[in-house]
Amino acid sequence: MATRMTPKNDCDILLGNAENMLNDLGKCLDTAFDKNKTKMNVVGSIFSLGKSLTKLTFNAGYCAVKNAPKAVVAVASAKRELVNALEDEYNQYQKQLKEDALNEKIKQLQLKKPTRV
């Protein structure tokens, strides 16, 4: 039975690249401070670290550009919802103020009403 590969999402790819970069950093530091390693070993580990950093940076940039339209739409949608909610609250507040003013006028008119005997 063949296993089906699931496509990785952007976060999985970036986390994998970051993990590889940190592993290469560890190897680079180990190689740099190991007296038994040659200069070529150190240069090779520095090259591997640079390659990992470049890959991580490239993928992070690609992910940012790829998801920028989604982010813009999400921000615009959130802004629209916030503006609508604020507008509804403001309208409700104005309505309540008008009702309170009307109730106060009614109360004043009832107090001024002459009593008939």
ZAMARGU-4260 file (C-alpha; in steps of 0.2 Angstrom, whole numbers, plus 5000, padded with zeros to 4 digits):
<rodrens>
0) 5000/5000/5000 | 5007/5017/4995 | 5007/5030/5007 | 5001/5047/5001 | 5011/5062/5005
5) 5002/5076/5012 | 5007/5094/5006 | 5016/5103/5020 | 5009/5120/5025 | 5019/5136/5026
10) 5022/5134/5045 | 5028/5117/5044 | 5040/5122/5030 | 5047/5137/5040 | 5048/5127/5056
15) 5058/5113/5047 | 5070/5126/5039 | 5072/5134/5056 | 5076/5117/5064 | 5088/5113/5051
20) 5097/5130/5053 | 5098/5128/5072 | 5106/5111/5069 | 5118/5118/5057 | 5122/5132/5069
25) 5126/5119/5082 | 5137/5109/5070 | 5146/5124/5065 | 5150/5129/5083 | 5155/5112/5087
30) 5167/5111/5072 | 5174/5129/5075 | 5179/5124/5093 | 5185/5107/5090 | 5204/5107/5089
35) 5204/5091/5079 | 5194/5098/5064 | 5203/5106/5049 | 5200/5123/5042 | 5191/5115/5028
40) 5179/5106/5040 | 5175/5123/5048 | 5173/5132/5031 | 5161/5117/5026 | 5151/5119/5042
45) 5150/5138/5040 | 5144/5135/5022 | 5131/5123/5027 | 5125/5136/5040 | 5124/5150/5027
50) 5114/5138/5015 | 5102/5135/5029 | 5100/5153/5033 | 5097/5157/5015 | 5084/5144/5013
55) 5075/5150/5029 | 5076/5168/5023 | 5070/5164/5006 | 5055/5153/5012 | 5050/5166/5025
60) 5050/5179/5011 | 5040/5168/4999 | 5028/5164/5013 | 5026/5183/5017 | 5023/5187/4999
65) 5011/5172/4996 | 5000/5176/5011 | 5000/5195/5010 | 4984/5196/5000 | 4976/5184/5013
70) 4982/5195/5027 | 4976/5211/5018 | 4959/5203/5016 | 4958/5197/5034 | 4963/5214/5041
75) 4950/5223/5030 | 4937/5211/5035 | 4941/5213/5053 | 4941/5232/5051 | 4924/5231/5042
80) 4917/5221/5057 | 4924/5233/5070 | 4918/5248/5061 | 4900/5240/5059 | 4900/5235/5077
85) 4905/5253/5082 | 4892/5261/5071 | 4879/5249/5078 | 4884/5254/5096 | 4884/5272/5092
90) 4867/5271/5084 | 4861/5262/5099 | 4868/5275/5111 | 4860/5289/5101 | 4843/5280/5101
95) 4845/5278/5120 | 4849/5297/5122 | 4834/5302/5112 | 4823/5290/5122 | 4829/5297/5138
100) 4827/5314/5132 | 4809/5310/5127 | 4805/5302/5144 | 4812/5317/5153 | 4801/5328/5143
105) 4786/5317/5146 | 4790/5318/5165 | 4791/5337/5164 | 4775/5338/5156 | 4766/5327/5168
110) 4773/5338/5182 | 4767/5354/5174 | 4750/5347/5171 | 4737/5357/5181 | 4727/5347/5193
115) 4708/5349/5190 | 4696/5348/5204
</rodrens>
